[in-house]
Amino acid sequence: MLTVEDANKIIAFLSAGYFATEDPEARKEFNRLANEVRKASGQPVQ
């Protein structure tokens, strides 16, 4: 399982990508990926 600390580092990277684009499809994908990382680390999905 992925640790919460490592997951949050990945999520921070994905968040930067999310805010760097205005493309709604790209934002949707960044959000989906962040939620997959959350699931893998046992965190609640947002």
mmCIF file of the N, C-alpha and C atoms, coordinates in Angstrom:
data_MODEL
# 
_entry.id   MODEL 
# 
loop_
_atom_site.group_PDB 
_atom_site.id 
_atom_site.type_symbol 
_atom_site.label_atom_id 
_atom_site.label_alt_id 
_atom_site.label_comp_id 
_atom_site.label_asym_id 
_atom_site.label_entity_id 
_atom_site.label_seq_id 
_atom_site.pdbx_PDB_ins_code 
_atom_site.Cartn_x 
_atom_site.Cartn_y 
_atom_site.Cartn_z 
_atom_site.occupancy 
_atom_site.B_iso_or_equiv 
_atom_site.pdbx_formal_charge 
_atom_site.auth_seq_id 
_atom_site.auth_comp_id 
_atom_site.auth_asym_id 
_atom_site.auth_atom_id 
_atom_site.pdbx_PDB_model_num 
ATOM 1   N N  . MET A 1 1  ? 0.843   -1.183 0.000   1.00 0.00 ? 1  MET A N  1 
ATOM 2   C CA . MET A 1 1  ? 0.000   0.000  0.000   1.00 0.00 ? 1  MET A CA 1 
ATOM 3   C C  . MET A 1 1  ? 0.885   1.242  0.000   1.00 0.00 ? 1  MET A C  1 
ATOM 4   N N  . LEU A 1 2  ? 0.370   2.279  -0.568  1.00 0.00 ? 2  LEU A N  1 
ATOM 5   C CA . LEU A 1 2  ? 1.038   3.570  -0.645  1.00 0.00 ? 2  LEU A CA 1 
ATOM 6   C C  . LEU A 1 2  ? 0.869   4.294  0.689   1.00 0.00 ? 2  LEU A C  1 
ATOM 7   N N  . THR A 1 3  ? 1.947   4.901  1.186   1.00 0.00 ? 3  THR A N  1 
ATOM 8   C CA . THR A 1 3  ? 1.820   5.644  2.437   1.00 0.00 ? 3  THR A CA 1 
ATOM 9   C C  . THR A 1 3  ? 1.085   6.965  2.181   1.00 0.00 ? 3  THR A C  1 
ATOM 10  N N  . VAL A 1 4  ? 0.441   7.465  3.205   1.00 0.00 ? 4  VAL A N  1 
ATOM 11  C CA . VAL A 1 4  ? -0.284  8.734  3.091   1.00 0.00 ? 4  VAL A CA 1 
ATOM 12  C C  . VAL A 1 4  ? 0.690   9.853  2.726   1.00 0.00 ? 4  VAL A C  1 
ATOM 13  N N  . GLU A 1 5  ? 1.862   9.825  3.321   1.00 0.00 ? 5  GLU A N  1 
ATOM 14  C CA . GLU A 1 5  ? 2.857   10.870 3.041   1.00 0.00 ? 5  GLU A CA 1 
ATOM 15  C C  . GLU A 1 5  ? 3.259   10.864 1.563   1.00 0.00 ? 5  GLU A C  1 
ATOM 16  N N  . ASP A 1 6  ? 3.556   9.688  1.023   1.00 0.00 ? 6  ASP A N  1 
ATOM 17  C CA . ASP A 1 6  ? 3.921   9.602  -0.390  1.00 0.00 ? 6  ASP A CA 1 
ATOM 18  C C  . ASP A 1 6  ? 2.746   9.964  -1.294  1.00 0.00 ? 6  ASP A C  1 
ATOM 19  N N  . ALA A 1 7  ? 1.561   9.519  -0.919  1.00 0.00 ? 7  ALA A N  1 
ATOM 20  C CA . ALA A 1 7  ? 0.366   9.837  -1.699  1.00 0.00 ? 7  ALA A CA 1 
ATOM 21  C C  . ALA A 1 7  ? 0.159   11.344 -1.762  1.00 0.00 ? 7  ALA A C  1 
ATOM 22  N N  . ASN A 1 8  ? 0.336   12.008 -0.657  1.00 0.00 ? 8  ASN A N  1 
ATOM 23  C CA . ASN A 1 8  ? 0.122   13.459 -0.631  1.00 0.00 ? 8  ASN A CA 1 
ATOM 24  C C  . ASN A 1 8  ? 1.146   14.200 -1.484  1.00 0.00 ? 8  ASN A C  1 
ATOM 25  N N  . LYS A 1 9  ? 2.355   13.664 -1.601  1.00 0.00 ? 9  LYS A N  1 
ATOM 26  C CA . LYS A 1 9  ? 3.354   14.265 -2.492  1.00 0.00 ? 9  LYS A CA 1 
ATOM 27  C C  . LYS A 1 9  ? 2.903   14.139 -3.948  1.00 0.00 ? 9  LYS A C  1 
ATOM 28  N N  . ILE A 1 10 ? 2.392   12.982 -4.308  1.00 0.00 ? 10 ILE A N  1 
ATOM 29  C CA . ILE A 1 10 ? 1.901   12.765 -5.673  1.00 0.00 ? 10 ILE A CA 1 
ATOM 30  C C  . ILE A 1 10 ? 0.692   13.651 -5.942  1.00 0.00 ? 10 ILE A C  1 
ATOM 31  N N  . ILE A 1 11 ? -0.206  13.744 -4.963  1.00 0.00 ? 11 ILE A N  1 
ATOM 32  C CA . ILE A 1 11 ? -1.407  14.574 -5.112  1.00 0.00 ? 11 ILE A CA 1 
ATOM 33  C C  . ILE A 1 11 ? -1.028  16.044 -5.279  1.00 0.00 ? 11 ILE A C  1 
ATOM 34  N N  . ALA A 1 12 ? -0.004  16.493 -4.573  1.00 0.00 ? 12 ALA A N  1 
ATOM 35  C CA . ALA A 1 12 ? 0.447   17.882 -4.720  1.00 0.00 ? 12 ALA A CA 1 
ATOM 36  C C  . ALA A 1 12 ? 0.934   18.135 -6.151  1.00 0.00 ? 12 ALA A C  1 
ATOM 37  N N  . PHE A 1 13 ? 1.642   17.160 -6.717  1.00 0.00 ? 13 PHE A N  1 
ATOM 38  C CA . PHE A 1 13 ? 2.105   17.268 -8.100  1.00 0.00 ? 13 PHE A CA 1 
ATOM 39  C C  . PHE A 1 13 ? 0.918   17.316 -9.061  1.00 0.00 ? 13 PHE A C  1 
ATOM 40  N N  . LEU A 1 14 ? -0.054  16.433 -8.849  1.00 0.00 ? 14 LEU A N  1 
ATOM 41  C CA . LEU A 1 14 ? -1.246  16.416 -9.695  1.00 0.00 ? 14 LEU A CA 1 
ATOM 42  C C  . LEU A 1 14 ? -2.043  17.712 -9.549  1.00 0.00 ? 14 LEU A C  1 
ATOM 43  N N  . SER A 1 15 ? -2.080  18.249 -8.352  1.00 0.00 ? 15 SER A N  1 
ATOM 44  C CA . SER A 1 15 ? -2.789  19.502 -8.107  1.00 0.00 ? 15 SER A CA 1 
ATOM 45  C C  . SER A 1 15 ? -2.165  20.652 -8.901  1.00 0.00 ? 15 SER A C  1 
ATOM 46  N N  . ALA A 1 16 ? -0.848  20.660 -8.975  1.00 0.00 ? 16 ALA A N  1 
ATOM 47  C CA . ALA A 1 16 ? -0.166  21.700 -9.753  1.00 0.00 ? 16 ALA A CA 1 
ATOM 48  C C  . ALA A 1 16 ? -0.579  21.613 -11.221 1.00 0.00 ? 16 ALA A C  1 
ATOM 49  N N  . GLY A 1 17 ? -0.666  20.402 -11.737 1.00 0.00 ? 17 GLY A N  1 
ATOM 50  C CA . GLY A 1 17 ? -1.122  20.214 -13.113 1.00 0.00 ? 17 GLY A CA 1 
ATOM 51  C C  . GLY A 1 17 ? -2.559  20.658 -13.299 1.00 0.00 ? 17 GLY A C  1 
ATOM 52  N N  . TYR A 1 18 ? -3.389  20.345 -12.326 1.00 0.00 ? 18 TYR A N  1 
ATOM 53  C CA . TYR A 1 18 ? -4.804  20.730 -12.363 1.00 0.00 ? 18 TYR A CA 1 
ATOM 54  C C  . TYR A 1 18 ? -4.939  22.249 -12.500 1.00 0.00 ? 18 TYR A C  1 
ATOM 55  N N  . PHE A 1 19 ? -4.198  22.974 -11.676 1.00 0.00 ? 19 PHE A N  1 
ATOM 56  C CA . PHE A 1 19 ? -4.325  24.429 -11.688 1.00 0.00 ? 19 PHE A CA 1 
ATOM 57  C C  . PHE A 1 19 ? -3.556  25.092 -12.832 1.00 0.00 ? 19 PHE A C  1 
ATOM 58  N N  . ALA A 1 20 ? -2.685  24.338 -13.515 1.00 0.00 ? 20 ALA A N  1 
ATOM 59  C CA . ALA A 1 20 ? -1.931  24.891 -14.637 1.00 0.00 ? 20 ALA A CA 1 
ATOM 60  C C  . ALA A 1 20 ? -2.721  24.850 -15.939 1.00 0.00 ? 20 ALA A C  1 
ATOM 61  N N  . THR A 1 21 ? -3.857  24.161 -15.943 1.00 0.00 ? 21 THR A N  1 
ATOM 62  C CA . THR A 1 21 ? -4.658  24.060 -17.159 1.00 0.00 ? 21 THR A CA 1 
ATOM 63  C C  . THR A 1 21 ? -6.074  24.562 -16.916 1.00 0.00 ? 21 THR A C  1 
ATOM 64  N N  . GLU A 1 22 ? -6.698  25.000 -17.983 1.00 0.00 ? 22 GLU A N  1 
ATOM 65  C CA . GLU A 1 22 ? -8.109  25.388 -17.906 1.00 0.00 ? 22 GLU A CA 1 
ATOM 66  C C  . GLU A 1 22 ? -8.984  24.401 -18.664 1.00 0.00 ? 22 GLU A C  1 
ATOM 67  N N  . ASP A 1 23 ? -8.358  23.393 -19.273 1.00 0.00 ? 23 ASP A N  1 
ATOM 68  C CA . ASP A 1 23 ? -9.079  22.377 -20.038 1.00 0.00 ? 23 ASP A CA 1 
ATOM 69  C C  . ASP A 1 23 ? -9.897  21.506 -19.088 1.00 0.00 ? 23 ASP A C  1 
ATOM 70  N N  . PRO A 1 24 ? -11.214 21.498 -19.231 1.00 0.00 ? 24 PRO A N  1 
ATOM 71  C CA . PRO A 1 24 ? -12.051 20.735 -18.303 1.00 0.00 ? 24 PRO A CA 1 
ATOM 72  C C  . PRO A 1 24 ? -11.784 19.227 -18.330 1.00 0.00 ? 24 PRO A C  1 
ATOM 73  N N  . GLU A 1 25 ? -11.449 18.688 -19.492 1.00 0.00 ? 25 GLU A N  1 
ATOM 74  C CA . GLU A 1 25 ? -11.148 17.252 -19.572 1.00 0.00 ? 25 GLU A CA 1 
ATOM 75  C C  . GLU A 1 25 ? -9.844  16.927 -18.854 1.00 0.00 ? 25 GLU A C  1 
ATOM 76  N N  . ALA A 1 26 ? -8.857  17.791 -18.993 1.00 0.00 ? 26 ALA A N  1 
ATOM 77  C CA . ALA A 1 26 ? -7.580  17.584 -18.303 1.00 0.00 ? 26 ALA A CA 1 
ATOM 78  C C  . ALA A 1 26 ? -7.787  17.682 -16.791 1.00 0.00 ? 26 ALA A C  1 
ATOM 79  N N  . ARG A 1 27 ? -8.562  18.653 -16.352 1.00 0.00 ? 27 ARG A N  1 
ATOM 80  C CA . ARG A 1 27 ? -8.835  18.797 -14.920 1.00 0.00 ? 27 ARG A CA 1 
ATOM 81  C C  . ARG A 1 27 ? -9.567  17.575 -14.377 1.00 0.00 ? 27 ARG A C  1 
ATOM 82  N N  . LYS A 1 28 ? -10.492 17.063 -15.153 1.00 0.00 ? 28 LYS A N  1 
ATOM 83  C CA . LYS A 1 28 ? -11.233 15.867 -14.746 1.00 0.00 ? 28 LYS A CA 1 
ATOM 84  C C  . LYS A 1 28 ? -10.268 14.686 -14.556 1.00 0.00 ? 28 LYS A C  1 
ATOM 85  N N  . GLU A 1 29 ? -9.314  14.564 -15.470 1.00 0.00 ? 29 GLU A N  1 
ATOM 86  C CA . GLU A 1 29 ? -8.338  13.471 -15.388 1.00 0.00 ? 29 GLU A CA 1 
ATOM 87  C C  . GLU A 1 29 ? -7.393  13.652 -14.201 1.00 0.00 ? 29 GLU A C  1 
ATOM 88  N N  . PHE A 1 30 ? -6.923  14.862 -13.957 1.00 0.00 ? 30 PHE A N  1 
ATOM 89  C CA . PHE A 1 30 ? -6.078  15.109 -12.784 1.00 0.00 ? 30 PHE A CA 1 
ATOM 90  C C  . PHE A 1 30 ? -6.832  14.749 -11.506 1.00 0.00 ? 30 PHE A C  1 
ATOM 91  N N  . ASN A 1 31 ? -8.101  15.103 -11.441 1.00 0.00 ? 31 ASN A N  1 
ATOM 92  C CA . ASN A 1 31 ? -8.915  14.791 -10.261 1.00 0.00 ? 31 ASN A CA 1 
ATOM 93  C C  . ASN A 1 31 ? -9.093  13.278 -10.112 1.00 0.00 ? 31 ASN A C  1 
ATOM 94  N N  . ARG A 1 32 ? -9.348  12.601 -11.225 1.00 0.00 ? 32 ARG A N  1 
ATOM 95  C CA . ARG A 1 32 ? -9.512  11.148 -11.189 1.00 0.00 ? 32 ARG A CA 1 
ATOM 96  C C  . ARG A 1 32 ? -8.234  10.474 -10.683 1.00 0.00 ? 32 ARG A C  1 
ATOM 97  N N  . LEU A 1 33 ? -7.099  10.914 -11.207 1.00 0.00 ? 33 LEU A N  1 
ATOM 98  C CA . LEU A 1 33 ? -5.827  10.328 -10.792 1.00 0.00 ? 33 LEU A CA 1 
ATOM 99  C C  . LEU A 1 33 ? -5.553  10.578 -9.313  1.00 0.00 ? 33 LEU A C  1 
ATOM 100 N N  . ALA A 1 34 ? -5.834  11.785 -8.842  1.00 0.00 ? 34 ALA A N  1 
ATOM 101 C CA . ALA A 1 34 ? -5.635  12.091 -7.427  1.00 0.00 ? 34 ALA A CA 1 
ATOM 102 C C  . ALA A 1 34 ? -6.515  11.194 -6.560  1.00 0.00 ? 34 ALA A C  1 
ATOM 103 N N  . ASN A 1 35 ? -7.744  10.952 -6.992  1.00 0.00 ? 35 ASN A N  1 
ATOM 104 C CA . ASN A 1 35 ? -8.634  10.072 -6.228  1.00 0.00 ? 35 ASN A CA 1 
ATOM 105 C C  . ASN A 1 35 ? -8.133  8.633  -6.231  1.00 0.00 ? 35 ASN A C  1 
ATOM 106 N N  . GLU A 1 36 ? -7.539  8.178  -7.322  1.00 0.00 ? 36 GLU A N  1 
ATOM 107 C CA . GLU A 1 36 ? -6.961  6.834  -7.354  1.00 0.00 ? 36 GLU A CA 1 
ATOM 108 C C  . GLU A 1 36 ? -5.805  6.722  -6.368  1.00 0.00 ? 36 GLU A C  1 
ATOM 109 N N  . VAL A 1 37 ? -4.997  7.772  -6.293  1.00 0.00 ? 37 VAL A N  1 
ATOM 110 C CA . VAL A 1 37 ? -3.877  7.792  -5.342  1.00 0.00 ? 37 VAL A CA 1 
ATOM 111 C C  . VAL A 1 37 ? -4.413  7.805  -3.915  1.00 0.00 ? 37 VAL A C  1 
ATOM 112 N N  . ARG A 1 38 ? -5.472  8.576  -3.684  1.00 0.00 ? 38 ARG A N  1 
ATOM 113 C CA . ARG A 1 38 ? -6.082  8.589  -2.356  1.00 0.00 ? 38 ARG A CA 1 
ATOM 114 C C  . ARG A 1 38 ? -6.562  7.189  -1.963  1.00 0.00 ? 38 ARG A C  1 
ATOM 115 N N  . LYS A 1 39 ? -7.245  6.517  -2.898  1.00 0.00 ? 39 LYS A N  1 
ATOM 116 C CA . LYS A 1 39 ? -7.740  5.161  -2.635  1.00 0.00 ? 39 LYS A CA 1 
ATOM 117 C C  . LYS A 1 39 ? -6.584  4.214  -2.300  1.00 0.00 ? 39 LYS A C  1 
ATOM 118 N N  . ALA A 1 40 ? -5.502  4.327  -3.071  1.00 0.00 ? 40 ALA A N  1 
ATOM 119 C CA . ALA A 1 40 ? -4.359  3.437  -2.879  1.00 0.00 ? 40 ALA A CA 1 
ATOM 120 C C  . ALA A 1 40 ? -3.684  3.634  -1.529  1.00 0.00 ? 40 ALA A C  1 
ATOM 121 N N  . SER A 1 41 ? -3.868  4.821  -0.942  1.00 0.00 ? 41 SER A N  1 
ATOM 122 C CA . SER A 1 41 ? -3.246  5.100  0.350   1.00 0.00 ? 41 SER A CA 1 
ATOM 123 C C  . SER A 1 41 ? -4.244  5.028  1.506   1.00 0.00 ? 41 SER A C  1 
ATOM 124 N N  . GLY A 1 42 ? -5.472  4.634  1.210   1.00 0.00 ? 42 GLY A N  1 
ATOM 125 C CA . GLY A 1 42 ? -6.467  4.492  2.269   1.00 0.00 ? 42 GLY A CA 1 
ATOM 126 C C  . GLY A 1 42 ? -7.118  5.784  2.696   1.00 0.00 ? 42 GLY A C  1 
ATOM 127 N N  . GLN A 1 43 ? -6.971  6.835  1.910   1.00 0.00 ? 43 GLN A N  1 
ATOM 128 C CA . GLN A 1 43 ? -7.588  8.116  2.235   1.00 0.00 ? 43 GLN A CA 1 
ATOM 129 C C  . GLN A 1 43 ? -8.956  8.208  1.577   1.00 0.00 ? 43 GLN A C  1 
ATOM 130 N N  . PRO A 1 44 ? -9.841  9.032  2.145   1.00 0.00 ? 44 PRO A N  1 
ATOM 131 C CA . PRO A 1 44 ? -11.166 9.198  1.509   1.00 0.00 ? 44 PRO A CA 1 
ATOM 132 C C  . PRO A 1 44 ? -11.045 9.923  0.176   1.00 0.00 ? 44 PRO A C  1 
ATOM 133 N N  . VAL A 1 45 ? -11.900 9.527  -0.745  1.00 0.00 ? 45 VAL A N  1 
ATOM 134 C CA . VAL A 1 45 ? -11.954 10.145 -2.075  1.00 0.00 ? 45 VAL A CA 1 
ATOM 135 C C  . VAL A 1 45 ? -12.714 11.452 -1.975  1.00 0.00 ? 45 VAL A C  1 
ATOM 136 N N  . GLN A 1 46 ? -12.237 12.448 -2.718  1.00 0.00 ? 46 GLN A N  1 
ATOM 137 C CA . GLN A 1 46 ? -12.901 13.763 -2.703  1.00 0.00 ? 46 GLN A CA 1 
ATOM 138 C C  . GLN A 1 46 ? -13.606 14.018 -3.999  1.00 0.00 ? 46 GLN A C  1 
# 
